[in-house]
Amino acid sequence: MSAQNQLDQRMSFMRFDHKDRAALRAAKPVIDAEINGALDAFYAQVRAFPETRKMFSSDAHISNAQGRQASHWRRLATAEYGVDYQGDVARIGKAHAVIGLEPRWYIGGYALVAEKLIRAMVEKRAKGLFANAKNDADLADGLVALNKAVMLDMDLAISTYLELLQDERDQLEAERASAEQRQADAVRAVGDALSRLAAGDLSARVDGALSPEFVSLKSDFDQAAAALAEAMGAVDRATRGIRSGADEIASAADDLAMRSEQQAATLEQTAAAVEQLTSTVAKTAQSAREVSSRVGEAATEAQRSGAVVTRAAEAMSQIESSSNQVNHILGVIDEIAFQTNLLALNAGVEAARAGDAGKGFAVVAQEVRALAQRSAEAAKEIKSLISDSSRQVGEGVELVRQTGDALRGIVDKVGAIDSLVNEIAASANEQASALTEVNSAVGQLDQVTQRNTAMAQRSTDATRALRAEAADLANHVGGFRIGSTAPAQRYAEPEHPVHAARAKVAAFARPGR
C-alpha cells in the first residue's frame, strides 16, 4: 500500500472528510496568527526540562527547529495533505528519532501547542472574529477539525518515528543474527582449536578466516596457544634441567652422605684415639711429676754427698799434713839415731881405749848402737810407709777432689734434669689440658658430623622426592604435543649407583673396623 493510500485510510478511519478540512481552513488565520506564540511557550517548556533541553545543542538549534515547526503547522492548517506534507512529516519524525525525542515528549508538545490554538480559537469566537461562524456549531467544527489534524499529524510523525525505530530494530536484528552467525562460526572454530588443545595438541590454531570482529580473538588465541606451547616447551626443558640437576644433586648428596658417614666413623676413631692419648699424656704428666720429685730427692742427696766429699777432702788434707809432720819427725828421729850411732861408735872407741874398765861401757855402747841402728831402720821403714801413705793420701785427695767435682757436676746436671723434668711435667699438663679441649672439640665435631650426616640423609631423601616430582612433571608434560614434535619422553626413576656404596660405608663405620 502506498503512502498516500495509507494516509487516506487514516483520514477515512477518523472521518477527516472535506467538511473537517474546510473547517480547518476556516481556522487557518487564527492558527497562523497564534502558532508563533504557541511554539514560544512550547520551547520555553523544552528549555525548562533537562531531559528535553539536552536534545538541542544551542539556542540557535532551538530557533531553527521552532521555525521549521511554525512552517509545518501553517501547512497543516491548509488541510492539503499531499506528497509535500507527507515528506515534511517524515522529516520531522526522522529528526525526532535522530535526536532521541521520545513520543511522550512529542505528544506533550502537541498538547501544549494545541492548548494555545484551542484557547485562541475559543477566544476569537467569543469576540466574534469568525466571520462565517453563525453559531457554536461552527466553533465545534473548527475545534474538531483542528483536533483531527493534530492527531493525524501526530500519528504520522509517531508512525515515522516508530517505523524508523522498527527499521533500526530490524537492522539491529539482522546485524545481531549476522553477528550470532559470525560468533557461532568463531565459537566453532575456536572450539575445535580448544578441543585439540584440551587433547594435548599445543600446535592447535584457529583454522580458517573469521569475521573482522573476531580476528583479534583468533590472533589472541593463536598467540596464547603459541605462548602456551613455548611455555610448555620451556617447562619441558626446565623439567629436563631440573631432573638433570636433581640427579647431580642426588649424586652429590649421596656422596656427601657417604663421606659424612666416613667422616663420622673417622671422627669416632679419632675421638677414641684422642681420649686414649689424653689418658696417656695425663699419666705421662703424673709420671713426670713423680720423676721431678725423685730427681729433686736425688739432687738433695747429691748435694749432701758433695758436702761429705768436701769434708772427706778436708780430712784427707789434714791427714796429708799430719803425714808430712810425721815424716818430719821421722827425719828428726833418723837424725837422732844417726847421732846416737855416732855417739855409740865413739863410746865404743873410748871403751876400747879404756880396756877392761871400759868393757861394760862398750857393751852398753854396742847395745845403744844396735838400738840406734834398729831405730834408724824402723824410722826408715816408717818413713817409707809414711811416704807410701802420703802418696796414697795425695792420690786419695785427688780422687776426693775429682769425686767432689763429679758430684758437683752431678748436682748441676740433676738440677738441670729437675728443671727439664719440671718443664716436661708442665708441658705434659698443658698437653693434657689441650687434649681435653681437643677431645671435647672432637666430641662436638662428632655430634655436628652426626647431624650433618642426618641432614645429608634428609637432603638425599628430598632430592629423591624432587627427582620423582620432576619425573612426574615430565610425564605430564610428555602428554602434550608441542608444534610438530612428538610427545616428550616419559621418565622412569633410575637406581643410583651410590646407594650400593652406602652399605659399605656403614660397614666401615661399625666399631672394630
QUIWO-V674822 format. One record per residue. N is the residue number from 0. RES is the residue in one letter. OMEGA is omega in whole degrees, -180 to 180 (none if undefined). BURIAL is I if it has 16 or more other ideal C-beta (glycine too) atoms within 10 Angstrom, else O. Layout:
BEGIN
N_RES_OMEGA_BURIAL / N_RES_OMEGA_BURIAL
END
This chain:
BEGIN
0_M_-178_O / 1_S_-180_O / 2_A_179_O / 3_Q_179_O / 4_N_177_O / 5_Q_178_O / 6_L_178_I / 7_D_180_O / 8_Q_178_O / 9_R_-179_I / 10_M_179_I / 11_S_-178_O / 12_F_179_O / 13_M_179_O / 14_R_176_O / 15_F_-172_I / 16_D_-176_O / 17_H_179_O / 18_K_179_O / 19_D_-179_I / 20_R_178_I / 21_A_179_O / 22_A_179_I / 23_L_179_I / 24_R_178_I / 25_A_-180_I / 26_A_-175_I / 27_K_179_O / 28_P_178_O / 29_V_-179_I / 30_I_-180_I / 31_D_-177_O / 32_A_-172_O / 33_E_-172_I / 34_I_-179_I / 35_N_178_O / 36_G_179_O / 37_A_180_I / 38_L_175_I / 39_D_179_O / 40_A_-179_O / 41_F_-177_I / 42_Y_171_I / 43_A_176_O / 44_Q_178_O / 45_V_180_I / 46_R_-176_O / 47_A_-177_O / 48_F_-180_O / 49_P_-178_O / 50_E_180_O / 51_T_-179_I / 52_R_-177_O / 53_K_179_O / 54_M_-179_I / 55_F_-175_I / 56_S_-176_O / 57_S_175_O / 58_D_177_O / 59_A_177_O / 60_H_178_O / 61_I_180_I / 62_S_178_O / 63_N_179_O / 64_A_180_I / 65_Q_179_I / 66_G_179_O / 67_R_177_O / 68_Q_179_I / 69_A_178_I / 70_S_-179_O / 71_H_180_I / 72_W_178_I / 73_R_176_O / 74_R_178_I / 75_L_-178_I / 76_A_178_I / 77_T_-178_I / 78_A_176_I / 79_E_-173_O / 80_Y_-180_I / 81_G_-176_O / 82_V_-179_O / 83_D_180_O / 84_Y_-179_I / 85_Q_177_I / 86_G_178_O / 87_D_179_I / 88_V_-180_I / 89_A_179_I / 90_R_179_O / 91_I_179_I / 92_G_179_I / 93_K_179_O / 94_A_178_O / 95_H_179_I / 96_A_-178_I / 97_V_-177_O / 98_I_178_O / 99_G_178_O / 100_L_-177_I / 101_E_-178_O / 102_P_-178_O / 103_R_177_O / 104_W_179_I / 105_Y_178_I / 106_I_177_O / 107_G_178_I / 108_G_175_I / 109_Y_-178_I / 110_A_-180_O / 111_L_-180_I / 112_V_-180_I / 113_A_179_I / 114_E_-180_O / 115_K_-178_I / 116_L_-180_I / 117_I_179_I / 118_R_-180_O / 119_A_180_I / 120_M_180_I / 121_V_-180_O / 122_E_178_O / 123_K_179_I / 124_R_-179_I / 125_A_180_O / 126_K_178_O / 127_G_-178_O / 128_L_175_O / 129_F_-175_I / 130_A_-177_O / 131_N_179_O / 132_A_-176_I / 133_K_-177_O / 134_N_-179_O / 135_D_180_O / 136_A_178_O / 137_D_178_I / 138_L_179_I / 139_A_179_O / 140_D_180_I / 141_G_179_I / 142_L_178_I / 143_V_-179_I / 144_A_178_I / 145_L_180_I / 146_N_-180_I / 147_K_179_I / 148_A_179_I / 149_V_-179_I / 150_M_179_O / 151_L_-179_I / 152_D_179_I / 153_M_178_I / 154_D_-179_O / 155_L_-179_I / 156_A_-180_I / 157_I_178_I / 158_S_177_I / 159_T_179_I / 160_Y_-179_I / 161_L_178_O / 162_E_177_O / 163_L_177_I / 164_L_179_O / 165_Q_177_O / 166_D_178_O / 167_E_178_O / 168_R_178_O / 169_D_179_O / 170_Q_178_O / 171_L_179_O / 172_E_178_O / 173_A_178_O / 174_E_178_O / 175_R_179_O / 176_A_178_O / 177_S_179_O / 178_A_178_O / 179_E_178_O / 180_Q_178_O / 181_R_178_O / 182_Q_179_I / 183_A_178_O / 184_D_-180_O / 185_A_179_I / 186_V_179_O / 187_R_-180_O / 188_A_179_I / 189_V_178_I / 190_G_177_O / 191_D_180_O / 192_A_179_I / 193_L_178_O / 194_S_178_O / 195_R_179_I / 196_L_178_I / 197_A_178_O / 198_A_177_O / 199_G_180_I / 200_D_-179_I / 201_L_174_I / 202_S_-178_O / 203_A_177_I / 204_R_179_O / 205_V_-178_I / 206_D_175_O / 207_G_180_O / 208_A_177_O / 209_L_178_I / 210_S_-173_O / 211_P_-176_O / 212_E_179_O / 213_F_179_I / 214_V_179_O / 215_S_177_O / 216_L_177_I / 217_K_-180_I / 218_S_-180_O / 219_D_180_O / 220_F_-179_I / 221_D_179_O / 222_Q_179_O / 223_A_179_O / 224_A_178_I / 225_A_178_O / 226_A_178_O / 227_L_178_I / 228_A_179_I / 229_E_179_O / 230_A_180_O / 231_M_175_I / 232_G_177_I / 233_A_177_O / 234_V_179_I / 235_D_179_I / 236_R_179_O / 237_A_179_I / 238_T_177_I / 239_R_178_I / 240_G_179_O / 241_I_-179_I / 242_R_178_I / 243_S_178_O / 244_G_179_O / 245_A_177_I / 246_D_179_I / 247_E_179_O / 248_I_179_I / 249_A_178_I / 250_S_179_O / 251_A_180_O / 252_A_177_I / 253_D_178_I / 254_D_178_O / 255_L_178_I / 256_A_180_I / 257_M_180_I / 258_R_178_O / 259_S_178_I / 260_E_175_I / 261_Q_180_I / 262_Q_178_I / 263_A_179_I / 264_A_179_I / 265_T_179_O / 266_L_178_I / 267_E_177_I / 268_Q_179_O / 269_T_179_I / 270_A_179_I / 271_A_180_O / 272_A_180_O / 273_V_178_I / 274_E_178_I / 275_Q_178_O / 276_L_177_I / 277_T_178_I / 278_S_-180_O / 279_T_180_O / 280_V_177_I / 281_A_177_I / 282_K_178_O / 283_T_178_I / 284_A_178_I / 285_Q_178_O / 286_S_179_O / 287_A_177_I / 288_R_178_I / 289_E_178_O / 290_V_178_I / 291_S_178_I / 292_S_180_O / 293_R_179_O / 294_V_176_I / 295_G_178_I / 296_E_179_O / 297_A_178_I / 298_A_178_I / 299_T_179_O / 300_E_179_O / 301_A_177_I / 302_Q_176_I / 303_R_179_O / 304_S_177_I / 305_G_178_I / 306_A_179_O / 307_V_180_O / 308_V_178_I / 309_T_178_I / 310_R_178_O / 311_A_178_I / 312_A_177_I / 313_E_179_O / 314_A_179_O / 315_M_177_I / 316_S_177_I / 317_Q_178_O / 318_I_179_I / 319_E_178_I / 320_S_178_O / 321_S_179_O / 322_S_178_I / 323_N_178_O / 324_Q_178_O / 325_V_-180_I / 326_N_177_O / 327_H_179_O / 328_I_178_O / 329_L_176_I / 330_G_178_O / 331_V_180_O / 332_I_-180_I / 333_D_178_I / 334_E_178_O / 335_I_179_O / 336_A_180_I / 337_F_180_O / 338_Q_178_O / 339_T_179_I / 340_N_179_I / 341_L_-180_O / 342_L_178_O / 343_A_178_I / 344_L_179_O / 345_N_179_O / 346_A_178_I / 347_G_180_I / 348_V_-178_O / 349_E_179_O / 350_A_179_I / 351_A_178_O / 352_R_-177_O / 353_A_179_O / 354_G_-177_O / 355_D_180_O / 356_A_-178_O / 357_G_-178_I / 358_K_-180_O / 359_G_179_O / 360_F_178_I / 361_A_178_I / 362_V_-180_O / 363_V_179_O / 364_A_179_I / 365_Q_-179_O / 366_E_179_O / 367_V_179_I / 368_R_179_I / 369_A_178_O / 370_L_179_O / 371_A_179_I / 372_Q_180_O / 373_R_178_O / 374_S_179_I / 375_A_179_I / 376_E_179_O / 377_A_179_O / 378_A_178_I / 379_K_179_O / 380_E_180_O / 381_I_180_I / 382_K_177_I / 383_S_179_O / 384_L_179_O / 385_I_179_I / 386_S_177_O / 387_D_-180_O / 388_S_179_I / 389_S_177_I / 390_R_-180_O / 391_Q_177_O / 392_V_177_I / 393_G_177_O / 394_E_178_O / 395_G_179_I / 396_V_178_I / 397_E_179_O / 398_L_178_I / 399_V_178_I / 400_R_178_I / 401_Q_178_O / 402_T_178_I / 403_G_177_I / 404_D_180_O / 405_A_180_O / 406_L_177_I / 407_R_175_O / 408_G_179_O / 409_I_180_I / 410_V_178_I / 411_D_-179_O / 412_K_177_O / 413_V_176_I / 414_G_177_O / 415_A_179_O / 416_I_179_I / 417_D_178_I / 418_S_179_O / 419_L_180_O / 420_V_177_I / 421_N_177_I / 422_E_178_O / 423_I_180_I / 424_A_179_I / 425_A_178_O / 426_S_179_O / 427_A_177_I / 428_N_178_I / 429_E_178_O / 430_Q_179_I / 431_A_178_I / 432_S_179_O / 433_A_179_O / 434_L_175_I / 435_T_177_O / 436_E_178_O / 437_V_179_I / 438_N_177_I / 439_S_179_O / 440_A_178_O / 441_V_176_I / 442_G_177_O / 443_Q_178_O / 444_L_178_I / 445_D_177_I / 446_Q_178_O / 447_V_180_O / 448_T_177_I / 449_Q_178_I / 450_R_178_O / 451_N_178_I / 452_T_178_I / 453_A_178_O / 454_M_177_O / 455_A_178_I / 456_Q_178_I / 457_R_177_O / 458_S_178_I / 459_T_178_I / 460_D_179_O / 461_A_179_O / 462_T_177_I / 463_R_178_I / 464_A_178_O / 465_L_178_I / 466_R_179_I / 467_A_178_O / 468_E_179_O / 469_A_178_I / 470_A_178_I / 471_D_177_O / 472_L_179_I / 473_A_178_I / 474_N_176_O / 475_H_179_I / 476_V_180_I / 477_G_178_I / 478_G_-179_O / 479_F_174_I / 480_R_-177_I / 481_I_-178_I / 482_G_-179_O / 483_S_-178_O / 484_T_178_O / 485_A_177_O / 486_P_-178_O / 487_A_-178_I / 488_Q_177_O / 489_R_-174_O / 490_Y_172_I / 491_A_-177_O / 492_E_-180_O / 493_P_174_O / 494_E_-176_O / 495_H_-177_I / 496_P_-178_O / 497_V_-175_I / 498_H_-178_O / 499_A_-178_O / 500_A_-176_O / 501_R_177_O / 502_A_178_O / 503_K_179_O / 504_V_179_I / 505_A_178_O / 506_A_178_O / 507_F_-176_O / 508_A_-178_I / 509_R_179_O / 510_P_179_O / 511_G_179_O / 512_R_none_O
END
